[in-house]
C-alpha cells in the first residue's frame, strides 16, 4: 500500500476512442496542487493502439486499470471514469473495493451487472456503430467520430483531438460487465452530469442512475468532454468529492 501521507490519489480513466492523454489539463492541475495522479490508457487505444485486437473485452479494460492500482500500490483512490470509462471503474470497484475512496462517474456509461454497453444505448445508435465497425474494419473497431460529437468546438482542442482519437475495440461494446453485486460495490459514488450540451446516447443511463439509491449527483454546464472544455471547474469538483 502507498505510504503517501499528503494529498489524494486520483486514477483517471478515459472513454471510448480516447487515451490517458485526454486528462492532460486536469492531471496537471491536480499534480500542481500536490496530489498523485495516474491516467492509464486502455489496451488498443492511444499510445497502445498497436495492441488493438478482437480479443479485447470489458474485462481487459478492468484489468488495465486494476493493474495500475496494484503496480503503483495505491489505496484510498479517487477513481474517475469518463464516458465509456465508467464501465471499467465499476469492474475495478468490485475487484478491489477496499482500495477505493470515491467513484466518480463523469458523464459516464453505467450498465446493470451482466449487461453489455450495446444493451443500454439506443438501439439505433448501437446498429449504426456496428455498421460503422463493419464498414471501416471488418467489425474489429469503431471509427472515431468528429470532436464536435463530444461537445468540443474550440479550434485548438478540435485539432488536438482529431490527431489523437483512435479506433475503439468493438468487443468492449459487445461484452458484458462481469460484476455480481450492485454497481459501485458499496463505495461512495457520484455521477457528474455534463449538461451543455448533453450527450444524447447517455439519456437512458442517467435516468437509470437517478432511480438508484446511494448515488450522489452533480451537474456541470459544459459538454461531454469536461476534462477538456472545463478543466478548472472539473478539478475543483474532483477535489471537493475527494474531501467528502
C-alpha positions as CSV (number, residue, x, y, z in Angstrom):
1,X,0.0,0.0,0.0
2,X,1.1,3.5,-0.6
3,X,2.8,5.4,2.2
4,X,2.0,8.8,0.8
5,X,0.7,10.9,3.7
6,X,-0.3,14.1,1.9
7,X,-2.6,14.7,-1.0
8,X,-5.1,12.4,-2.6
9,X,-4.6,9.6,-5.1
10,X,-6.5,10.0,-8.4
11,X,-6.8,7.4,-11.1
12,X,-8.4,8.9,-14.2
13,X,-9.9,6.6,-16.8
14,X,-10.7,7.8,-20.3
15,X,-13.7,7.0,-22.6
16,X,-14.1,5.4,-26.0
17,X,-11.6,6.5,-28.7
18,X,-9.5,8.4,-26.2
19,X,-6.5,7.6,-24.1
20,X,-4.8,8.9,-21.0
21,X,-3.7,11.9,-23.0
22,X,-7.2,13.5,-22.7
23,X,-6.7,14.1,-19.0
24,X,-3.6,16.3,-19.5
25,X,-5.1,19.6,-18.3
26,X,-6.9,18.1,-15.2
27,X,-4.0,15.9,-14.3
28,X,-1.5,18.8,-14.4
29,X,-3.8,20.9,-12.2
30,X,-4.2,18.1,-9.7
31,X,-0.5,17.4,-9.5
32,X,0.3,21.1,-9.1
33,X,-2.0,21.0,-6.1
34,X,0.1,18.2,-4.6
35,X,-1.9,15.2,-5.5
36,X,-0.8,11.9,-7.1
37,X,-2.4,11.3,-10.5
38,X,-2.4,8.3,-12.8
39,X,-4.1,8.4,-16.2
40,X,-3.7,4.9,-17.8
41,X,-4.6,4.2,-21.4
42,X,-6.6,1.1,-22.0
43,X,-5.5,-1.7,-24.3
44,X,-5.9,-1.0,-28.0
45,X,-6.2,2.8,-27.7
46,X,-4.0,5.9,-27.7
47,X,-0.3,5.0,-27.5
48,X,-1.4,1.4,-27.1
49,X,-3.3,1.3,-30.5
50,X,-0.9,-1.2,-31.8
51,X,-2.4,-3.8,-29.4
52,X,-5.9,-3.5,-31.0
53,X,-7.4,-6.9,-31.4
54,X,-10.7,-8.8,-31.4
55,X,-9.8,-10.3,-28.0
56,X,-10.2,-7.0,-26.2
57,X,-13.3,-7.0,-23.9
58,X,-14.6,-5.0,-20.9
59,X,-12.6,-7.4,-18.8
60,X,-9.4,-6.2,-20.5
61,X,-10.2,-2.6,-19.6
62,X,-10.9,-3.6,-16.0
63,X,-7.6,-5.4,-15.7
64,X,-5.8,-2.4,-17.3
65,X,-7.0,-0.1,-14.6
66,X,-6.8,-2.5,-11.7
67,X,-3.2,-3.3,-12.8
68,X,-2.2,0.3,-12.3
69,X,-3.6,0.4,-8.8
70,X,-1.8,-2.8,-8.0
71,X,1.5,-1.9,-9.6
72,X,1.6,1.6,-8.0
73,X,0.5,0.2,-4.6
74,X,-2.4,2.7,-4.4
75,X,-5.1,2.9,-1.8
76,X,-7.8,5.4,-0.8
77,X,-8.1,6.1,-4.6
78,X,-10.5,8.6,-6.1
79,X,-11.4,6.6,-9.2
80,X,-12.8,8.7,-12.1
81,X,-14.3,7.2,-15.2
82,X,-15.3,9.4,-18.1
83,X,-17.9,8.2,-20.6
84,X,-17.1,4.5,-21.5
85,X,-14.5,4.6,-18.6
86,X,-17.4,4.3,-16.2
87,X,-17.7,0.6,-17.1
88,X,-14.1,-0.1,-16.2
89,X,-14.3,1.7,-12.8
90,X,-17.4,-0.4,-12.0
91,X,-15.4,-3.5,-12.5
92,X,-12.5,-2.3,-10.6
93,X,-14.7,-1.3,-7.6
94,X,-15.9,-4.9,-7.3
95,X,-12.4,-6.3,-7.7
96,X,-10.8,-4.1,-5.1
97,X,-13.4,-2.2,-3.1
98,X,-11.1,-1.7,-0.1
99,X,-8.8,0.5,-2.2
100,X,-11.4,2.9,-3.4
101,X,-12.2,6.2,-1.6
102,X,-14.8,7.5,-4.1
103,X,-16.0,6.6,-7.5
104,X,-16.7,9.5,-9.9
105,X,-18.8,8.7,-13.0
106,X,-18.1,11.7,-15.3
107,X,-20.9,11.8,-17.9
108,X,-20.2,8.1,-17.8
109,X,-21.8,4.9,-19.2
110,X,-23.3,2.7,-16.5
111,X,-24.8,-0.7,-17.2
112,X,-26.5,-3.1,-14.8
113,X,-24.5,-6.2,-13.7
114,X,-24.2,-8.7,-16.6
115,X,-25.3,-6.3,-19.3
116,X,-23.3,-5.1,-22.3
117,X,-22.9,-1.5,-23.4
118,X,-24.9,-2.2,-26.6
119,X,-27.8,-3.4,-24.4
120,X,-28.3,0.1,-22.8
121,X,-27.6,2.7,-25.5
122,X,-30.4,3.5,-28.0
123,X,-30.9,0.6,-30.5
124,X,-30.4,2.9,-33.5
125,X,-27.1,4.1,-32.1
126,X,-25.9,0.5,-31.5
127,X,-26.9,-0.5,-35.0
128,X,-25.2,2.4,-36.6
129,X,-22.0,1.7,-34.6
130,X,-22.0,-1.9,-35.7
131,X,-22.4,-0.9,-39.3
132,X,-19.6,1.6,-39.0
133,X,-17.3,-1.0,-37.5
134,X,-18.1,-3.5,-40.2
135,X,-17.5,-0.9,-43.0
136,X,-14.3,0.5,-41.5
137,X,-12.5,-2.5,-40.2
138,X,-14.5,-5.7,-40.8
139,X,-16.0,-5.5,-37.4
140,X,-12.8,-5.0,-35.5
141,X,-13.2,-1.5,-34.2
142,X,-15.4,1.6,-34.2
143,X,-14.0,4.6,-36.1
144,X,-13.8,7.8,-34.0
145,X,-16.5,10.4,-34.5
146,X,-15.5,14.1,-35.0
147,X,-14.6,16.1,-31.9
148,X,-17.8,18.1,-32.2
149,X,-19.7,14.9,-31.2
150,X,-18.1,15.3,-27.7
151,X,-19.2,18.9,-27.3
152,X,-15.8,20.3,-28.3
153,X,-15.8,23.4,-30.5
154,X,-12.6,25.2,-29.7
155,X,-10.4,25.1,-32.8
156,X,-7.2,24.2,-30.9
157,X,-8.9,21.4,-28.9
158,X,-10.6,20.2,-32.0
159,X,-7.3,19.9,-33.9
160,X,-5.7,18.1,-30.9
161,X,-8.5,15.6,-30.6
162,X,-8.6,14.9,-34.3
163,X,-4.9,14.0,-34.1
164,X,-5.2,11.8,-31.1
165,X,-8.5,9.9,-31.3
166,X,-8.1,6.2,-32.4
167,X,-10.5,3.4,-33.4
168,X,-12.1,1.7,-30.4
169,X,-12.3,-2.1,-30.0
170,X,-15.8,-3.3,-30.8
171,X,-15.6,-6.2,-28.4
172,X,-15.8,-3.9,-25.4
173,X,-19.3,-2.8,-26.6
174,X,-20.5,-6.3,-27.1
175,X,-19.1,-8.0,-23.9
176,X,-21.0,-7.9,-20.5
177,X,-19.9,-6.1,-17.4
178,X,-18.9,-9.1,-15.2
179,X,-19.9,-7.9,-11.7
180,X,-22.0,-9.8,-9.3
181,X,-23.1,-7.1,-6.9
182,X,-24.7,-3.7,-7.2
183,X,-22.7,-1.1,-9.2
184,X,-20.1,0.5,-7.0
185,X,-19.6,-2.3,-4.6
186,X,-21.0,-0.1,-1.8
187,X,-18.3,2.5,-2.2
188,X,-19.2,6.3,-2.2
189,X,-20.1,7.2,-5.8
190,X,-21.2,10.3,-7.6
191,X,-22.5,10.8,-11.1
192,X,-21.4,14.1,-12.8
193,X,-23.9,15.1,-15.5
194,X,-22.5,17.3,-18.2
195,X,-25.5,19.3,-19.4
196,X,-24.4,21.9,-22.0
197,X,-24.7,20.3,-24.5
198,X,-26.0,16.9,-23.2
199,X,-24.6,13.7,-24.8
200,X,-27.7,12.1,-26.2
201,X,-26.6,8.5,-26.1
202,X,-26.5,8.7,-22.2
203,X,-30.0,9.9,-21.6
204,X,-31.3,6.4,-20.6
205,X,-28.2,5.8,-18.5
206,X,-28.8,9.0,-16.5
207,X,-32.4,8.1,-15.9
208,X,-31.4,4.7,-14.6
209,X,-28.8,6.2,-12.2
210,X,-31.3,8.8,-10.9
211,X,-33.6,5.9,-9.9
212,X,-30.9,4.1,-7.9
213,X,-30.3,4.5,-4.2
214,X,-26.9,5.6,-2.8
215,X,-25.7,7.8,-5.6
216,X,-24.5,11.4,-5.4
217,X,-25.4,13.7,-8.2
218,X,-23.6,16.8,-9.6
219,X,-24.0,18.8,-12.7
220,X,-21.6,20.8,-14.9
221,X,-22.8,23.2,-17.5
222,X,-20.3,22.0,-20.1
223,X,-20.1,19.4,-22.9
224,X,-19.3,15.7,-22.7
225,X,-15.5,16.1,-22.6
226,X,-15.5,18.3,-19.4
227,X,-11.8,17.5,-18.8
228,X,-11.0,19.5,-22.0
229,X,-13.7,22.1,-22.0
230,X,-13.8,22.9,-18.3
231,X,-10.6,21.7,-16.7
232,X,-10.6,24.2,-13.9
233,X,-14.2,23.5,-12.8
234,X,-13.7,19.8,-13.1
235,X,-10.5,19.9,-11.0
236,X,-12.4,21.8,-8.3
237,X,-15.2,19.3,-8.4
238,X,-12.9,16.3,-8.1
239,X,-11.1,17.9,-5.1
240,X,-14.5,18.6,-3.5
241,X,-15.5,15.0,-3.9
242,X,-12.2,13.7,-2.7
243,X,-12.6,15.6,0.5
244,X,-16.0,14.1,1.3
